[in-house]
């Protein structure tokens, strides 16, 4: 059964245009992620009060096991090493959700 | 720019196994939806307190315009006509979110 993970990022709106760029490097290397079927970076289409824009990464995996294997892989470490450099863009900690794919 | 809509459904847990079945008919006719690129029915992989299971439909569209055209189409009416029959399964009104696809 396929598995979908969705991570939400609350970003200070002054970084709205700059933020997708920090995903470019990972996106170029997306084929190196074993068990990943599809990846999208999304932006919530909604005006929020104040200073926040919501982005979300949406990853479809071959299985829950494939996702869990990636979480403890070298590839995961490599892909997350630049996070400290971009910390100032984040208004809050990311919020992760995971779903079983029932149809589709 | 592609567009993704996500609709969350809080379902009484006693209908957990039965609920995906109400999507079968729509899913069979998914190719009749103009501008729809991908569709998934998801189930949140998380134990919630109490009586609720969260399902979500996840639809990728060619564009925001394609989604908005579908919302006022005959196809939309046809696909939603069975909702009153299944009302007892829903613990709350659905919650809709929409996203621009920035990458992917």
N, CA and C atoms of all chains as a GROMACS GRO file, in nm:
protein
  624
    1UNK      N    1   0.084  -0.120   0.000
    1UNK     CA    2   0.000   0.000   0.000
    1UNK      C    3   0.088   0.126   0.000
    2UNK      N    4   0.059   0.217  -0.094
    2UNK     CA    5   0.136   0.340  -0.099
    2UNK      C    6   0.109   0.426   0.026
    3UNK      N    7   0.196   0.523   0.045
    3UNK     CA    8   0.195   0.603   0.168
    3UNK      C    9   0.225   0.747   0.129
    4UNK      N   10   0.157   0.843   0.189
    4UNK     CA   11   0.184   0.984   0.156
    4UNK      C   12   0.220   1.060   0.283
    5UNK      N   13   0.329   1.133   0.277
    5UNK     CA   14   0.366   1.219   0.389
    5UNK      C   15   0.355   1.365   0.346
    6UNK      N   16   0.309   1.448   0.438
    6UNK     CA   17   0.286   1.588   0.408
    6UNK      C   18   0.342   1.668   0.524
    7UNK      N   19   0.430   1.759   0.492
    7UNK     CA   20   0.496   1.839   0.595
    7UNK      C   21   0.461   1.985   0.570
    8UNK      N   22   0.409   2.052   0.670
    8UNK     CA   23   0.370   2.193   0.654
    8UNK      C   24   0.472   2.285   0.716
    9UNK      N   25   0.500   2.393   0.643
    9UNK     CA   26   0.601   2.488   0.687
    9UNK      C   27   0.539   2.627   0.691
   10UNK      N   28   0.534   2.687   0.809
   10UNK     CA   29   0.488   2.825   0.821
   10UNK      C   30   0.608   2.917   0.802
   11UNK      N   31   0.601   2.994   0.694
   11UNK     CA   32   0.716   3.076   0.652
   11UNK      C   33   0.680   3.225   0.665
   12UNK      N   34   0.774   3.302   0.716
   12UNK     CA   35   0.752   3.448   0.722
   12UNK      C   36   0.732   3.499   0.579
   13UNK      N   37   0.628   3.578   0.560
   13UNK     CA   38   0.587   3.611   0.423
   13UNK      C   39   0.693   3.690   0.346
   14UNK      N   40   0.784   3.754   0.414
   14UNK     CA   41   0.889   3.824   0.339
   14UNK      C   42   0.982   3.728   0.264
   15UNK      N   43   0.977   3.599   0.301
   15UNK     CA   44   1.057   3.499   0.230
   15UNK      C   45   0.975   3.417   0.129
   16UNK      N   46   0.853   3.459   0.102
   16UNK     CA   47   0.762   3.382   0.015
   16UNK      C   48   0.825   3.347  -0.121
   17UNK      N   49   0.892   3.444  -0.182
   17UNK     CA   50   0.950   3.420  -0.315
   17UNK      C   51   1.081   3.342  -0.309
   18UNK      N   52   1.154   3.362  -0.198
   18UNK     CA   53   1.285   3.300  -0.183
   18UNK      C   54   1.274   3.152  -0.139
   19UNK      N   55   1.170   3.120  -0.063
   19UNK     CA   56   1.161   2.989   0.002
   19UNK      C   57   1.168   2.869  -0.094
   20UNK      N   58   1.091   2.867  -0.205
   20UNK     CA   59   1.098   2.749  -0.294
   20UNK      C   60   1.240   2.718  -0.340
   21UNK      N   61   1.325   2.819  -0.350
   21UNK     CA   62   1.462   2.801  -0.395
   21UNK      C   63   1.543   2.710  -0.306
   22UNK      N   64   1.509   2.704  -0.177
   22UNK     CA   65   1.589   2.618  -0.088
   22UNK      C   66   1.558   2.469  -0.113
   23UNK      N   67   1.452   2.441  -0.192
   23UNK     CA   68   1.417   2.304  -0.229
   23UNK      C   69   1.481   2.262  -0.361
   24UNK      N   70   1.540   2.355  -0.434
   24UNK     CA   71   1.590   2.325  -0.569
   24UNK      C   72   1.693   2.212  -0.569
   25UNK      N   73   1.786   2.220  -0.475
   25UNK     CA   74   1.895   2.122  -0.469
   25UNK      C   75   1.839   1.980  -0.443
   26UNK      N   76   1.750   1.970  -0.343
   26UNK     CA   77   1.688   1.840  -0.314
   26UNK      C   78   1.607   1.791  -0.434
   27UNK      N   79   1.536   1.884  -0.497
   27UNK     CA   80   1.448   1.847  -0.608
   27UNK      C   81   1.527   1.792  -0.726
   28UNK      N   82   1.646   1.848  -0.748
   28UNK     CA   83   1.733   1.799  -0.855
   28UNK      C   84   1.777   1.656  -0.829
   29UNK      N   85   1.789   1.621  -0.699
   29UNK     CA   86   1.841   1.488  -0.662
   29UNK      C   87   1.730   1.392  -0.619
   30UNK      N   88   1.609   1.422  -0.659
   30UNK     CA   89   1.492   1.347  -0.610
   30UNK      C   90   1.498   1.201  -0.652
   31UNK      N   91   1.561   1.174  -0.765
   31UNK     CA   92   1.571   1.035  -0.812
   31UNK      C   93   1.661   0.950  -0.724
   32UNK      N   94   1.740   1.015  -0.639
   32UNK     CA   95   1.828   0.940  -0.549
   32UNK      C   96   1.754   0.889  -0.425
   33UNK      N   97   1.630   0.929  -0.408
   33UNK     CA   98   1.555   0.886  -0.290
   33UNK      C   99   1.482   0.755  -0.321
   34UNK      N  100   1.531   0.647  -0.262
   34UNK     CA  101   1.473   0.514  -0.288
   34UNK      C  102   1.331   0.504  -0.235
   35UNK      N  103   1.242   0.452  -0.318
   35UNK     CA  104   1.105   0.427  -0.273
   35UNK      C  105   1.013   0.548  -0.286
   36UNK      N  106   1.066   0.662  -0.332
   36UNK     CA  107   0.983   0.782  -0.350
   36UNK      C  108   0.918   0.778  -0.488
   37UNK      N  109   0.786   0.789  -0.492
   37UNK     CA  110   0.711   0.777  -0.617
   37UNK      C  111   0.681   0.915  -0.676
   38UNK      N  112   0.653   1.011  -0.590
   38UNK     CA  113   0.617   1.145  -0.637
   38UNK      C  114   0.649   1.246  -0.529
   39UNK      N  115   0.688   1.367  -0.572
   39UNK     CA  116   0.714   1.476  -0.478
   39UNK      C  117   0.657   1.606  -0.533
   40UNK      N  118   0.592   1.681  -0.446
   40UNK     CA  119   0.547   1.815  -0.483
   40UNK      C  120   0.576   1.912  -0.369
   41UNK      N  121   0.610   2.035  -0.408
   41UNK     CA  122   0.612   2.144  -0.310
   41UNK      C  123   0.489   2.230  -0.338
   42UNK      N  124   0.408   2.252  -0.235
   42UNK     CA  125   0.280   2.322  -0.248
   42UNK      C  126   0.283   2.454  -0.171
   43UNK      N  127   0.195   2.544  -0.213
   43UNK     CA  128   0.173   2.668  -0.136
   43UNK      C  129   0.024   2.684  -0.114
   44UNK      N  130  -0.015   2.698   0.012
   44UNK     CA  131  -0.158   2.711   0.044
   44UNK      C  132  -0.215   2.835  -0.025
   45UNK      N  133  -0.326   2.815  -0.096
   45UNK     CA  134  -0.388   2.923  -0.173
   45UNK      C  135  -0.493   2.993  -0.085
   46UNK      N  136  -0.444   3.069   0.011
   46UNK     CA  137  -0.535   3.131   0.108
   46UNK      C  138  -0.463   3.247   0.173
   47UNK      N  139  -0.532   3.358   0.183
   47UNK     CA  140  -0.475   3.470   0.257
   47UNK      C  141  -0.486   3.439   0.406
   48UNK      N  142  -0.374   3.442   0.475
   48UNK     CA  143  -0.378   3.425   0.620
   48UNK      C  144  -0.360   3.562   0.684
   49UNK      N  145  -0.408   3.576   0.806
   49UNK     CA  146  -0.384   3.700   0.879
   49UNK      C  147  -0.235   3.711   0.908
   50UNK      N  148  -0.184   3.830   0.897
   50UNK     CA  149  -0.049   3.853   0.945
   50UNK      C  150   0.059   3.813   0.849
   51UNK      N  151   0.165   3.763   0.905
   51UNK     CA  152   0.296   3.757   0.842
   51UNK      C  153   0.330   3.619   0.785
   52UNK      N  154   0.234   3.528   0.772
   52UNK     CA  155   0.267   3.387   0.747
   52UNK      C  156   0.219   3.338   0.610
   53UNK      N  157   0.303   3.261   0.541
   53UNK     CA  158   0.263   3.187   0.421
   53UNK      C  159   0.286   3.039   0.452
   54UNK      N  160   0.192   2.954   0.412
   54UNK     CA  161   0.206   2.810   0.440
   54UNK      C  162   0.250   2.736   0.315
   55UNK      N  163   0.366   2.673   0.322
   55UNK     CA  164   0.411   2.581   0.218
   55UNK      C  165   0.393   2.439   0.271
   56UNK      N  166   0.389   2.342   0.180
   56UNK     CA  167   0.380   2.202   0.223
   56UNK      C  168   0.456   2.116   0.123
   57UNK      N  169   0.532   2.020   0.175
   57UNK     CA  170   0.591   1.919   0.087
   57UNK      C  171   0.500   1.798   0.091
   58UNK      N  172   0.483   1.736  -0.023
   58UNK     CA  173   0.389   1.625  -0.035
   58UNK      C  174   0.462   1.512  -0.108
   59UNK      N  175   0.490   1.404  -0.036
   59UNK     CA  176   0.571   1.294  -0.090
   59UNK      C  177   0.491   1.166  -0.091
   60UNK      N  178   0.488   1.099  -0.206
   60UNK     CA  179   0.421   0.968  -0.216
   60UNK      C  180   0.530   0.861  -0.221
   61UNK      N  181   0.514   0.760  -0.136
   61UNK     CA  182   0.612   0.653  -0.121
   61UNK      C  183   0.553   0.520  -0.166
   62UNK      N  184   0.640   0.429  -0.206
   62UNK     CA  185   0.594   0.294  -0.244
   62UNK      C  186   0.522   0.225  -0.129
   63UNK      N  187   0.566   0.254  -0.005
   63UNK     CA  188   0.508   0.190   0.114
   63UNK      C  189   0.549   0.271   0.237
   64UNK      N  190   0.485   0.246   0.348
   64UNK     CA  191   0.525   0.307   0.476
   64UNK      C  192   0.668   0.267   0.511
   65UNK      N  193   0.701   0.142   0.480
   65UNK     CA  194   0.835   0.091   0.510
   65UNK      C  195   0.942   0.168   0.432
   66UNK      N  196   0.910   0.204   0.306
   66UNK     CA  197   1.006   0.280   0.225
   66UNK      C  198   1.032   0.416   0.290
   67UNK      N  199   0.926   0.481   0.339
   67UNK     CA  200   0.942   0.610   0.407
   67UNK      C  201   1.027   0.595   0.533
   68UNK      N  202   0.998   0.491   0.610
   68UNK     CA  203   1.070   0.474   0.737
   68UNK      C  204   1.217   0.438   0.714
   69UNK      N  205   1.244   0.366   0.606
   69UNK     CA  206   1.384   0.335   0.573
   69UNK      C  207   1.459   0.463   0.534
   70UNK      N  208   1.389   0.552   0.462
   70UNK     CA  209   1.453   0.678   0.420
   70UNK      C  210   1.487   0.766   0.540
   71UNK      N  211   1.399   0.766   0.641
   71UNK     CA  212   1.418   0.851   0.759
   71UNK      C  213   1.549   0.821   0.832
   72UNK      N  214   1.600   0.698   0.818
   72UNK     CA  215   1.724   0.664   0.889
   72UNK      C  216   1.840   0.646   0.790
   73UNK      N  217   1.822   0.698   0.666
   73UNK     CA  218   1.925   0.680   0.563
   73UNK      C  219   2.024   0.796   0.561
   74UNK      N  220   2.136   0.774   0.496
   74UNK     CA  221   2.234   0.881   0.472
   74UNK      C  222   2.174   0.989   0.382
   75UNK      N  223   2.092   0.945   0.286
   75UNK     CA  224   2.027   1.037   0.194
   75UNK      C  225   1.944   1.141   0.270
   76UNK      N  226   1.873   1.096   0.374
   76UNK     CA  227   1.791   1.187   0.456
   76UNK      C  228   1.881   1.292   0.523
   77UNK      N  229   1.991   1.244   0.581
   77UNK     CA  230   2.084   1.336   0.649
   77UNK      C  231   2.137   1.440   0.551
   78UNK      N  232   2.176   1.391   0.434
   78UNK     CA  233   2.231   1.478   0.329
   78UNK      C  234   2.129   1.586   0.290
   79UNK      N  235   2.004   1.543   0.271
   79UNK     CA  236   1.901   1.636   0.226
   79UNK      C  237   1.860   1.738   0.332
   80UNK      N  238   1.889   1.708   0.459
   80UNK     CA  239   1.846   1.799   0.566
   80UNK      C  240   1.959   1.883   0.623
   81UNK      N  241   2.079   1.868   0.565
   81UNK     CA  242   2.193   1.935   0.628
   81UNK      C  243   2.188   2.088   0.616
   82UNK      N  244   2.112   2.138   0.516
   82UNK     CA  245   2.109   2.284   0.498
   82UNK      C  246   2.000   2.353   0.582
   83UNK      N  247   1.921   2.275   0.655
   83UNK     CA  248   1.811   2.334   0.733
   83UNK      C  249   1.856   2.446   0.828
   84UNK      N  250   1.965   2.426   0.903
   84UNK     CA  251   2.005   2.534   0.995
   84UNK      C  252   2.029   2.668   0.925
   85UNK      N  253   2.073   2.662   0.799
   85UNK     CA  254   2.101   2.786   0.724
   85UNK      C  255   1.974   2.865   0.694
   86UNK      N  256   1.859   2.795   0.692
   86UNK     CA  257   1.734   2.859   0.651
   86UNK      C  258   1.636   2.878   0.766
   87UNK      N  259   1.684   2.856   0.886
   87UNK     CA  260   1.600   2.859   1.006
   87UNK      C  261   1.523   2.991   1.022
   88UNK      N  262   1.587   3.100   0.979
   88UNK     CA  263   1.524   3.232   0.996
   88UNK      C  264   1.396   3.248   0.914
   89UNK      N  265   1.376   3.164   0.812
   89UNK     CA  266   1.255   3.175   0.730
   89UNK      C  267   1.132   3.115   0.799
   90UNK      N  268   1.156   3.023   0.892
   90UNK     CA  269   1.048   2.946   0.955
   90UNK      C  270   0.989   3.019   1.076
   91UNK      N  271   0.857   3.034   1.077
   91UNK     CA  272   0.790   3.097   1.191
   91UNK      C  273   0.761   2.995   1.302
   92UNK      N  274   0.753   2.867   1.263
   92UNK     CA  275   0.722   2.761   1.360
   92UNK      C  276   0.790   2.632   1.316
   93UNK      N  277   0.788   2.533   1.405
   93UNK     CA  278   0.835   2.400   1.366
   93UNK      C  279   0.742   2.342   1.259
   94UNK      N  280   0.796   2.264   1.166
   94UNK     CA  281   0.711   2.198   1.067
   94UNK      C  282   0.611   2.103   1.136
   95UNK      N  283   0.500   2.080   1.067
   95UNK     CA  284   0.398   1.988   1.118
   95UNK      C  285   0.383   1.875   1.017
   96UNK      N  286   0.412   1.753   1.061
   96UNK     CA  287   0.410   1.638   0.970
   96UNK      C  288   0.282   1.556   0.987
   97UNK      N  289   0.227   1.514   0.874
   97UNK     CA  290   0.115   1.419   0.874
   97UNK      C  291   0.147   1.306   0.778
   98UNK      N  292   0.093   1.188   0.804
   98UNK     CA  293   0.116   1.074   0.717
   98UNK      C  294  -0.016   1.004   0.689
   99UNK      N  295  -0.030   0.954   0.566
   99UNK     CA  296  -0.156   0.894   0.523
   99UNK      C  297  -0.130   0.762   0.449
  100UNK      N  298  -0.215   0.666   0.471
  100UNK     CA  299  -0.221   0.548   0.384
  100UNK      C  300  -0.297   0.586   0.258
  101UNK      N  301  -0.251   0.540   0.142
  101UNK     CA  302  -0.322   0.566   0.016
  101UNK      C  303  -0.423   0.451  -0.004
  102UNK      N  304  -0.552   0.484   0.012
  102UNK     CA  305  -0.658   0.383   0.007
  102UNK      C  306  -0.701   0.356  -0.138
  103UNK      N  307  -0.708   0.463  -0.216
  103UNK     CA  308  -0.743   0.455  -0.359
  103UNK      C  309  -0.647   0.547  -0.434
  104UNK      N  310  -0.601   0.503  -0.554
  104UNK     CA  311  -0.523   0.593  -0.638
  104UNK      C  312  -0.375   0.565  -0.637
  105UNK      N  313   0.014   2.661  -1.404
  105UNK     CA  314   0.054   2.605  -1.275
  105UNK      C  315  -0.051   2.505  -1.225
  106UNK      N  316  -0.004   2.385  -1.188
  106UNK     CA  317  -0.096   2.284  -1.137
  106UNK      C  318  -0.152   2.329  -1.001
  107UNK      N  319  -0.257   2.262  -0.961
  107UNK     CA  320  -0.332   2.302  -0.842
  107UNK      C  321  -0.374   2.175  -0.769
  108UNK      N  322  -0.367   2.174  -0.637
  108UNK     CA  323  -0.408   2.054  -0.562
  108UNK      C  324  -0.515   2.090  -0.462
  109UNK      N  325  -0.623   2.013  -0.462
  109UNK     CA  326  -0.727   2.033  -0.360
  109UNK      C  327  -0.731   1.911  -0.270
  110UNK      N  328  -0.755   1.939  -0.143
  110UNK     CA  329  -0.754   1.833  -0.042
  110UNK      C  330  -0.875   1.854   0.047
  111UNK      N  331  -0.956   1.753   0.058
  111UNK     CA  332  -1.079   1.762   0.135
  111UNK      C  333  -1.072   1.659   0.247
  112UNK      N  334  -1.089   1.704   0.369
  112UNK     CA  335  -1.081   1.611   0.484
  112UNK      C  336  -1.219   1.573   0.534
  113UNK      N  337  -1.233   1.446   0.566
  113UNK     CA  338  -1.362   1.394   0.610
  113UNK      C  339  -1.345   1.323   0.744
  114UNK      N  340  -1.409   1.374   0.846
  114UNK     CA  341  -1.408   1.305   0.975
  114UNK      C  342  -1.522   1.205   0.978
  115UNK      N  343  -1.485   1.079   0.986
  115UNK     CA  344  -1.581   0.969   0.972
  115UNK      C  345  -1.591   0.893   1.105
  116UNK      N  346  -1.712   0.859   1.143
  116UNK     CA  347  -1.729   0.777   1.263
  116UNK      C  348  -1.658   0.643   1.242
  117UNK      N  349  -1.579   0.604   1.341
  117UNK     CA  350  -1.488   0.491   1.318
  117UNK      C  351  -1.560   0.360   1.288
  118UNK      N  352  -1.686   0.348   1.326
  118UNK     CA  353  -1.755   0.223   1.293
  118UNK      C  354  -1.778   0.208   1.142
  119UNK      N  355  -1.760   0.317   1.065
  119UNK     CA  356  -1.772   0.310   0.918
  119UNK      C  357  -1.637   0.307   0.848
  120UNK      N  358  -1.530   0.289   0.924
  120UNK     CA  359  -1.395   0.294   0.867
  120UNK      C  360  -1.377   0.201   0.746
  121UNK      N  361  -1.426   0.080   0.756
  121UNK     CA  362  -1.409  -0.017   0.646
  121UNK      C  363  -1.506   0.007   0.531
  122UNK      N  364  -1.622   0.060   0.564
  122UNK     CA  365  -1.727   0.080   0.464
  122UNK      C  366  -1.704   0.207   0.382
  123UNK      N  367  -1.644   0.310   0.446
  123UNK     CA  368  -1.636   0.442   0.384
  123UNK      C  369  -1.568   0.445   0.246
  124UNK      N  370  -1.451   0.383   0.226
  124UNK     CA  371  -1.388   0.390   0.093
  124UNK      C  372  -1.480   0.343  -0.019
  125UNK      N  373  -1.570   0.251   0.011
  125UNK     CA  374  -1.662   0.198  -0.089
  125UNK      C  375  -1.752   0.304  -0.152
  126UNK      N  376  -1.783   0.411  -0.078
  126UNK     CA  377  -1.872   0.514  -0.136
  126UNK      C  378  -1.798   0.595  -0.243
  127UNK      N  379  -1.664   0.578  -0.251
  127UNK     CA  380  -1.585   0.646  -0.355
  127UNK      C  381  -1.568   0.561  -0.481
  128UNK      N  382  -1.605   0.433  -0.474
  128UNK     CA  383  -1.578   0.342  -0.585
  128UNK      C  384  -1.640   0.388  -0.717
  129UNK      N  385  -1.764   0.432  -0.709
  129UNK     CA  386  -1.837   0.472  -0.829
  129UNK      C  387  -1.768   0.595  -0.895
  130UNK      N  388  -1.737   0.696  -0.814
  130UNK     CA  389  -1.667   0.815  -0.866
  130UNK      C  390  -1.530   0.777  -0.922
  131UNK      N  391  -1.462   0.687  -0.849
  131UNK     CA  392  -1.327   0.650  -0.889
  131UNK      C  393  -1.326   0.578  -1.024
  132UNK      N  394  -1.430   0.499  -1.048
  132UNK     CA  395  -1.443   0.430  -1.177
  132UNK      C  396  -1.458   0.530  -1.292
  133UNK      N  397  -1.522   0.646  -1.262
  133UNK     CA  398  -1.552   0.745  -1.365
  133UNK      C  399  -1.455   0.863  -1.364
  134UNK      N  400  -1.340   0.841  -1.304
  134UNK     CA  401  -1.247   0.952  -1.280
  134UNK      C  402  -1.197   1.015  -1.411
  135UNK      N  403  -1.191   0.932  -1.516
  135UNK     CA  404  -1.145   0.983  -1.645
  135UNK      C  405  -1.244   1.081  -1.707
  136UNK      N  406  -1.366   1.084  -1.656
  136UNK     CA  407  -1.466   1.178  -1.709
  136UNK      C  408  -1.449   1.318  -1.652
  137UNK      N  409  -1.361   1.336  -1.556
  137UNK     CA  410  -1.342   1.468  -1.495
  137UNK      C  411  -1.236   1.545  -1.572
  138UNK      N  412  -1.281   1.645  -1.646
  138UNK     CA  413  -1.188   1.723  -1.729
  138UNK      C  414  -1.089   1.802  -1.644
  139UNK      N  415  -0.962   1.794  -1.681
  139UNK     CA  416  -0.861   1.875  -1.613
  139UNK      C  417  -0.805   1.812  -1.487
  140UNK      N  418  -0.856   1.693  -1.452
  140UNK     CA  419  -0.804   1.622  -1.333
  140UNK      C  420  -0.682   1.539  -1.373
  141UNK      N  421  -0.571   1.559  -1.304
  141UNK     CA  422  -0.446   1.491  -1.338
  141UNK      C  423  -0.424   1.368  -1.251
  142UNK      N  424  -0.464   1.378  -1.125
  142UNK     CA  425  -0.442   1.266  -1.032
  142UNK      C  426  -0.544   1.273  -0.920
  143UNK      N  427  -0.584   1.156  -0.871
  143UNK     CA  428  -0.675   1.151  -0.756
  143UNK      C  429  -0.632   1.042  -0.660
  144UNK      N  430  -0.636   1.072  -0.532
  144UNK     CA  431  -0.611   0.971  -0.430
  144UNK      C  432  -0.712   0.986  -0.316
  145UNK      N  433  -0.752   0.873  -0.261
  145UNK     CA  434  -0.823   0.875  -0.134
  145UNK      C  435  -0.726   0.828  -0.027
  146UNK      N  436  -0.712   0.908   0.079
  146UNK     CA  437  -0.613   0.884   0.183
  146UNK      C  438  -0.681   0.857   0.317
  147UNK      N  439  -0.608   0.788   0.404
  147UNK     CA  440  -0.655   0.773   0.542
  147UNK      C  441  -0.542   0.813   0.636
  148UNK      N  442  -0.570   0.905   0.725
  148UNK     CA  443  -0.467   0.953   0.818
  148UNK      C  444  -0.415   0.838   0.902
  149UNK      N  445  -0.282   0.823   0.904
  149UNK     CA  446  -0.217   0.713   0.976
  149UNK      C  447  -0.186   0.758   1.119
  150UNK      N  448  -0.290   0.769   1.198
  150UNK     CA  449  -0.273   0.822   1.334
  150UNK      C  450  -0.392   0.779   1.418
  151UNK      N  451  -0.365   0.732   1.537
  151UNK     CA  452  -0.474   0.703   1.629
  151UNK      C  453  -0.527   0.835   1.684
  152UNK      N  454  -0.654   0.858   1.667
  152UNK     CA  455  -0.715   0.976   1.728
  152UNK      C  456  -0.792   0.933   1.852
  153UNK      N  457  -0.809   1.026   1.945
  153UNK     CA  458  -0.894   0.996   2.060
  153UNK      C  459  -1.037   0.977   2.011
  154UNK      N  460  -1.102   0.883   2.069
  154UNK     CA  461  -1.246   0.871   2.047
  154UNK      C  462  -1.283   0.802   1.919
  155UNK      N  463  -1.389   0.848   1.862
  155UNK     CA  464  -1.470   0.775   1.764
  155UNK      C  465  -1.441   0.813   1.619
  156UNK      N  466  -1.330   0.883   1.590
  156UNK     CA  467  -1.314   0.945   1.458
  156UNK      C  468  -1.198   0.887   1.379
  157UNK      N  469  -1.220   0.866   1.248
  157UNK     CA  470  -1.113   0.833   1.154
  157UNK      C  471  -1.113   0.945   1.050
  158UNK      N  472  -0.993   0.990   1.012
  158UNK     CA  473  -0.986   1.099   0.914
  158UNK      C  474  -0.947   1.043   0.777
  159UNK      N  475  -1.034   1.061   0.679
  159UNK     CA  476  -1.003   1.033   0.539
  159UNK      C  477  -0.979   1.167   0.469
  160UNK      N  478  -0.910   1.162   0.355
  160UNK     CA  479  -0.891   1.284   0.276
  160UNK      C  480  -0.887   1.248   0.129
  161UNK      N  481  -0.955   1.329   0.048
  161UNK     CA  482  -0.941   1.315  -0.097
  161UNK      C  483  -0.837   1.416  -0.142
  162UNK      N  484  -0.754   1.374  -0.235
  162UNK     CA  485  -0.642   1.458  -0.278
  162UNK      C  486  -0.643   1.459  -0.431
  163UNK      N  487  -0.676   1.575  -0.490
  163UNK     CA  488  -0.695   1.584  -0.635
  163UNK      C  489  -0.596   1.685  -0.694
  164UNK      N  490  -0.525   1.643  -0.796
  164UNK     CA  491  -0.433   1.733  -0.866
  164UNK      C  492  -0.498   1.773  -0.998
  165UNK      N  493  -0.500   1.904  -1.024
  165UNK     CA  494  -0.566   1.961  -1.142
  165UNK      C  495  -0.463   2.025  -1.233
  166UNK      N  496  -0.497   2.032  -1.361
  166UNK     CA  497  -0.409   2.101  -1.457
  166UNK      C  498  -0.384   2.246  -1.417
  167UNK      N  499  -0.487   2.308  -1.358
  167UNK     CA  500  -0.479   2.450  -1.320
  167UNK      C  501  -0.591   2.480  -1.220
  168UNK      N  502  -0.582   2.593  -1.155
  168UNK     CA  503  -0.690   2.639  -1.066
  168UNK      C  504  -0.819   2.658  -1.146
  169UNK      N  505  -0.805   2.705  -1.268
  169UNK     CA  506  -0.920   2.729  -1.355
  169UNK      C  507  -0.993   2.597  -1.386
  170UNK      N  508  -0.915   2.490  -1.406
  170UNK     CA  509  -0.976   2.358  -1.433
  170UNK      C  510  -1.061   2.314  -1.314
  171UNK      N  511  -1.008   2.334  -1.193
  171UNK     CA  512  -1.084   2.299  -1.072
  171UNK      C  513  -1.212   2.382  -1.062
  172UNK      N  514  -1.200   2.511  -1.088
  172UNK     CA  515  -1.317   2.599  -1.074
  172UNK      C  516  -1.423   2.570  -1.180
  173UNK      N  517  -1.379   2.530  -1.298
  173UNK     CA  518  -1.475   2.493  -1.403
  173UNK      C  519  -1.549   2.364  -1.362
  174UNK      N  520  -1.478   2.271  -1.300
  174UNK     CA  521  -1.541   2.146  -1.257
  174UNK      C  522  -1.647   2.170  -1.149
  175UNK      N  523  -1.618   2.267  -1.060
  175UNK     CA  524  -1.709   2.296  -0.949
  175UNK      C  525  -1.849   2.337  -0.996
  176UNK      N  526  -1.858   2.393  -1.116
  176UNK     CA  527  -1.988   2.437  -1.167
  176UNK      C  528  -2.037   2.348  -1.282
  177UNK      N  529  -1.975   2.229  -1.295
  177UNK     CA  530  -2.010   2.141  -1.407
  177UNK      C  531  -2.120   2.041  -1.369
  178UNK      N  532  -2.180   1.981  -1.470
  178UNK     CA  533  -2.277   1.873  -1.449
  178UNK      C  534  -2.209   1.752  -1.385
  179UNK      N  535  -2.084   1.728  -1.424
  179UNK     CA  536  -2.007   1.616  -1.370
  179UNK      C  537  -1.997   1.626  -1.218
  180UNK      N  538  -1.973   1.748  -1.168
  180UNK     CA  539  -1.964   1.771  -1.023
  180UNK      C  540  -2.096   1.733  -0.955
  181UNK      N  541  -2.206   1.780  -1.014
  181UNK     CA  542  -2.340   1.750  -0.956
  181UNK      C  543  -2.363   1.600  -0.954
  182UNK      N  544  -2.330   1.535  -1.064
  182UNK     CA  545  -2.348   1.390  -1.076
  182UNK      C  546  -2.268   1.317  -0.968
  183UNK      N  547  -2.142   1.359  -0.949
  183UNK     CA  548  -2.054   1.290  -0.854
  183UNK      C  549  -2.094   1.314  -0.708
  184UNK      N  550  -2.169   1.420  -0.682
  184UNK     CA  551  -2.205   1.451  -0.543
  184UNK      C  552  -2.348   1.412  -0.508
  185UNK      N  553  -2.419   1.352  -0.601
  185UNK     CA  554  -2.561   1.329  -0.574
  185UNK      C  555  -2.588   1.224  -0.467
  186UNK      N  556  -2.489   1.137  -0.441
  186UNK     CA  557  -2.512   1.032  -0.340
  186UNK      C  558  -2.475   1.077  -0.198
  187UNK      N  559  -2.425   1.198  -0.184
  187UNK     CA  560  -2.380   1.243  -0.051
  187UNK      C  561  -2.491   1.233   0.056
  188UNK      N  562  -2.613   1.274   0.028
  188UNK     CA  563  -2.715   1.265   0.133
  188UNK      C  564  -2.734   1.123   0.188
  189UNK      N  565  -2.712   1.022   0.102
  189UNK     CA  566  -2.728   0.883   0.144
  189UNK      C  567  -2.624   0.839   0.247
  190UNK      N  568  -2.510   0.908   0.248
  190UNK     CA  569  -2.398   0.866   0.334
  190UNK      C  570  -2.374   0.962   0.451
  191UNK      N  571  -2.467   1.053   0.470
  191UNK     CA  572  -2.451   1.160   0.569
  191UNK      C  573  -2.424   1.107   0.711
  192UNK      N  574  -2.482   0.990   0.742
  192UNK     CA  575  -2.468   0.935   0.877
  192UNK      C  576  -2.324   0.894   0.910
  193UNK      N  577  -2.240   0.878   0.805
  193UNK     CA  578  -2.101   0.838   0.830
  193UNK      C  579  -2.014   0.955   0.878
  194UNK      N  580  -2.058   1.077   0.845
  194UNK     CA  581  -1.976   1.197   0.870
  194UNK      C  582  -2.000   1.253   1.010
  195UNK      N  583  -1.891   1.276   1.083
  195UNK     CA  584  -1.902   1.335   1.216
  195UNK      C  585  -1.905   1.488   1.208
  196UNK      N  586  -1.851   1.544   1.099
  196UNK     CA  587  -1.845   1.690   1.081
  196UNK      C  588  -1.853   1.723   0.934
  197UNK      N  589  -1.870   1.851   0.905
  197UNK     CA  590  -1.860   1.896   0.766
  197UNK      C  591  -1.718   1.875   0.714
  198UNK      N  592  -1.702   1.844   0.586
  198UNK     CA  593  -1.568   1.834   0.529
  198UNK      C  594  -1.493   1.968   0.539
  199UNK      N  595  -1.362   1.958   0.542
  199UNK     CA  596  -1.276   2.078   0.546
  199UNK      C  597  -1.189   2.078   0.421
  200UNK      N  598  -1.205   2.182   0.340
  200UNK     CA  599  -1.135   2.188   0.211
  200UNK      C  600  -1.015   2.282   0.218
  201UNK      N  601  -0.904   2.239   0.157
  201UNK     CA  602  -0.788   2.326   0.140
  201UNK      C  603  -0.744   2.318  -0.005
  202UNK      N  604  -0.684   2.425  -0.053
  202UNK     CA  605  -0.635   2.426  -0.191
  202UNK      C  606  -0.493   2.482  -0.193
  203UNK      N  607  -0.412   2.425  -0.282
  203UNK     CA  608  -0.270   2.460  -0.290
  203UNK      C  609  -0.227   2.483  -0.434
  204UNK      N  610  -0.142   2.581  -0.455
  204UNK     CA  611  -0.069   2.592  -0.582
  204UNK      C  612   0.047   2.493  -0.579
  205UNK      N  613   0.072   2.426  -0.692
  205UNK     CA  614   0.187   2.334  -0.701
  205UNK      C  615   0.309   2.415  -0.747
  206UNK      N  616   0.402   2.438  -0.656
  206UNK     CA  617   0.519   2.522  -0.682
  206UNK      C  618   0.630   2.442  -0.752
  207UNK      N  619   0.648   2.318  -0.707
  207UNK     CA  620   0.746   2.224  -0.767
  207UNK      C  621   0.680   2.088  -0.780
  208UNK      N  622   0.704   2.019  -0.891
  208UNK     CA  623   0.656   1.881  -0.902
  208UNK      C  624   0.538   1.866  -0.996
   0.00000   0.00000   0.00000
